[in-house]
């Protein structure tokens, strides 16, 4: 999964999740495998119980929101991280209401007229045997 932020002054019309340099975004990439979440392009490591992924108050969401907030230099609450995660996993709840799933293909989405500037985004997908499935991107305005 990729967590990112599109700066207010971004002029790029096409955002390539996972390519922060081209998109002029700030991004962190993570993978969740069994009972751990590890950074792909960062040093984040966290072991958890699988049930924690479905608990908005879990230590996992507290820890990853703090890590992402520090990197992006903004406050992103554990409930926002949780809300996006359950939304892209077809289990939305009241914490998901500030997020919107947007059209994307292969982690690429349009930022026409800079409509997504100032928003955070989550790109989430399932990977098996080096094939990507069920890729979804959602965005949310940062308070």
N, C-alpha and C positions, 0 to 999 in steps of 0.2 A: 504494500500500500504506500501511496505517496501522499504526504501532507504538505500543502504549500500555501503561499500567499502571493496575490497579485497586487503589487504596489499601486497606489492611487494614480501615479504619473506614468504608468506603463502604456506604451504606444503600440505594443505588439497585438496584431489582430488574431493570430493563431497561437494557442498555448499548447506546448508539447510537454505533457507531464513526464517528469523524469529527465528533462533537459532544461534545467533552470537557466543556463547561460543563454541559449537561443530565445527562450521565452521571457527572459528578464524577470524571473520570479525567484522567490526563496522557497526551497523545498528540502524535505527530508524523506528518505525512503526506508521502509521497514518491511520485514517479513515475519509472519506468524506461522510457526511450525510447531504443531502439537502443543506443548506447554510452555512455549517461550516466544518472545517477540525480540527480534534483533535488528539493529540498524544495518542497512546495506551500505550506505555512504556516511555512516556516523558510528559512534561507539555505544549506542544505546543497547542494553541487554536487560531483559526482565523475564524471570520465570514466574508462571502463574498457574492457577488451577483453571481449567477450561470454563468452569461456571462463572469466573470473574468477567468474562467477555460479555455476559448478559446482566451484569450488575453495575448500574451507573455509579455506585458509591465504592467500587472496588479499588484496591490499592494500585491495580494496573492503570486505570484511567487517571488516577491522581498523579502517578509517576510519569506517564507518557505526556499528559497535558503540561506538566511542569517542564519537561524536556523540550517539547515543541514550542511552548511559550517563550522559553529562554532563547532558543535559536531564532525565532521569528521576531523577538523583541516586542511582544504584545501578550495580552492575557487571553488565553483560550481555556475555558473551564473544562474540568473532567466530564461534565454532563454534555458539553458540545461534542467532544471527541466520541463519547458513547453514543450520542444521538445520531451522528453521521455513520458510525459503524453499524448500528442496528438497522438504519435506513438502507444501506447498501446490501445488507444481508436479508432483506425482505421481512424485517421484524420491526417496522417503525413504531415509535411511541411518542409521547408528548415531548420528549427531548429532541426528537427529530424534526419538529415543526419549523425550525428556522433554516433548515437545509432544503435545497431544491436539486433534484436529479436533472442534469442537463444532457443534451445530445453530445455524444462524443464517439470517436472511433479510434481504436488502438491508442487510447490515452491522449488523443488530440481533440481540442475543442476550440470553438470560435469565441473570440472576445470582441465581437463587432461593436463599433462605437464605444469601446472600452466599458461595456456593460458589466463586466465582472471585476473591474478594478476595485481595490479595497476589500476584496473578499478572500476568505480562505477556501481551500478546496481539498477534497479527498478523492483520490483515484484508488479504486479497489478492484482487485481481480483475483481469480483462482487460477493457479498454475499447476499443471500436471504434465510430466514428461516433456517439459519445455514448451508446452502449448498453453496459451492464455485463454481462459473462459470467463464468461460472466463479468466482463469489465464494465464498471460504472464510475461516473464522475458526479460528485455533488458539490455544490457551492453554498456559502453562507456569508452574509454580511457580518463583519466584526463590529461588536458593540463598543 
